[in-house]
Amino acid sequence: MSFSKTTSLASLALTGLFVVFKFAL
């Protein structure tokens, strides 16, 4: 359960970072 939550959170953070990067360009 904890592992799944961590993976989901990491995926969400990565997606958010990608969106910010796209906006930065």
C-alpha distance matrix in Angstrom:
0.0 3.8 5.4 5.2 6.2 8.6 9.9 10.6 12.3 14.2 15.4 16.5 18.3 19.9 21.1 22.5 24.2 25.7 27.1 28.6 30.1 31.7 33.1 34.4 36.4
3.8 0.0 3.8 5.4 5.1 6.1 8.6 9.9 10.5 12.2 14.2 15.2 16.3 18.2 19.9 20.9 22.3 24.2 25.7 26.8 28.3 30.2 31.5 32.5 34.7
5.4 3.8 0.0 3.8 5.4 5.1 6.1 8.6 9.8 10.5 12.2 14.2 15.2 16.3 18.3 19.9 20.8 22.4 24.3 25.6 26.7 28.5 30.3 31.2 33.0
5.2 5.4 3.8 0.0 3.8 5.4 5.1 6.1 8.5 9.8 10.5 12.2 14.2 15.2 16.4 18.3 19.8 21.0 22.6 24.3 25.5 27.0 28.7 30.0 31.7
6.2 5.1 5.4 3.8 0.0 3.8 5.5 5.1 6.1 8.5 9.8 10.5 12.2 14.1 15.3 16.4 18.2 19.9 21.1 22.5 24.1 25.7 27.0 28.3 30.4
8.6 6.1 5.1 5.4 3.8 0.0 3.8 5.4 5.1 6.1 8.5 9.8 10.4 12.1 14.1 15.2 16.2 18.2 19.9 20.9 22.2 24.2 25.7 26.5 28.6
9.9 8.6 6.1 5.1 5.5 3.8 0.0 3.8 5.4 5.1 6.1 8.6 9.8 10.4 12.2 14.1 15.1 16.4 18.4 19.9 20.8 22.5 24.4 25.4 27.1
10.6 9.9 8.6 6.1 5.1 5.4 3.8 0.0 3.8 5.5 5.1 6.2 8.6 9.8 10.5 12.3 14.1 15.3 16.6 18.4 19.8 21.1 22.7 24.2 26.0
12.3 10.5 9.8 8.5 6.1 5.1 5.4 3.8 0.0 3.8 5.4 5.1 6.1 8.6 9.8 10.5 12.2 14.2 15.3 16.4 18.2 19.9 21.1 22.3 24.5
14.2 12.2 10.5 9.8 8.5 6.1 5.1 5.5 3.8 0.0 3.8 5.4 5.1 6.1 8.6 9.8 10.4 12.2 14.2 15.2 16.2 18.3 19.9 20.7 22.6
15.4 14.2 12.2 10.5 9.8 8.5 6.1 5.1 5.4 3.8 0.0 3.8 5.5 5.1 6.1 8.6 9.8 10.5 12.4 14.2 15.2 16.5 18.5 19.8 21.3
16.5 15.2 14.2 12.2 10.5 9.8 8.6 6.2 5.1 5.4 3.8 0.0 3.8 5.4 5.1 6.1 8.6 9.9 10.6 12.3 14.1 15.4 16.6 18.2 20.2
18.3 16.3 15.2 14.2 12.2 10.4 9.8 8.6 6.1 5.1 5.5 3.8 0.0 3.8 5.4 5.0 6.1 8.6 9.9 10.5 12.1 14.2 15.3 16.2 18.5
19.9 18.2 16.3 15.2 14.1 12.1 10.4 9.8 8.6 6.1 5.1 5.4 3.8 0.0 3.8 5.4 5.0 6.2 8.7 9.9 10.4 12.3 14.3 15.1 16.7
21.1 19.9 18.3 16.4 15.3 14.1 12.2 10.5 9.8 8.6 6.1 5.1 5.4 3.8 0.0 3.8 5.4 5.0 6.3 8.7 9.8 10.6 12.5 14.1 15.5
22.5 20.9 19.9 18.3 16.4 15.2 14.1 12.3 10.5 9.8 8.6 6.1 5.0 5.4 3.8 0.0 3.8 5.4 5.1 6.2 8.6 9.9 10.7 12.2 14.4
24.2 22.3 20.8 19.8 18.2 16.2 15.1 14.1 12.2 10.4 9.8 8.6 6.1 5.0 5.4 3.8 0.0 3.8 5.5 5.1 6.1 8.6 9.9 10.3 12.5
25.7 24.2 22.4 21.0 19.9 18.2 16.4 15.3 14.2 12.2 10.5 9.9 8.6 6.2 5.0 5.4 3.8 0.0 3.8 5.4 5.0 6.2 8.7 9.7 10.8
27.1 25.7 24.3 22.6 21.1 19.9 18.4 16.6 15.3 14.2 12.4 10.6 9.9 8.7 6.3 5.1 5.5 3.8 0.0 3.8 5.4 5.1 6.3 8.5 10.0
28.6 26.8 25.6 24.3 22.5 20.9 19.9 18.4 16.4 15.2 14.2 12.3 10.5 9.9 8.7 6.2 5.1 5.4 3.8 0.0 3.8 5.4 5.1 6.0 8.7
30.1 28.3 26.7 25.5 24.1 22.2 20.8 19.8 18.2 16.2 15.2 14.1 12.1 10.4 9.8 8.6 6.1 5.0 5.4 3.8 0.0 3.8 5.4 4.9 6.4
31.7 30.2 28.5 27.0 25.7 24.2 22.5 21.1 19.9 18.3 16.5 15.4 14.2 12.3 10.6 9.9 8.6 6.2 5.1 5.4 3.8 0.0 3.8 5.4 5.3
33.1 31.5 30.3 28.7 27.0 25.7 24.4 22.7 21.1 19.9 18.5 16.6 15.3 14.3 12.5 10.7 9.9 8.7 6.3 5.1 5.4 3.8 0.0 3.8 5.3
34.4 32.5 31.2 30.0 28.3 26.5 25.4 24.2 22.3 20.7 19.8 18.2 16.2 15.1 14.1 12.2 10.3 9.7 8.5 6.0 4.9 5.4 3.8 0.0 3.8
36.4 34.7 33.0 31.7 30.4 28.6 27.1 26.0 24.5 22.6 21.3 20.2 18.5 16.7 15.5 14.4 12.5 10.8 10.0 8.7 6.4 5.3 5.3 3.8 0.0
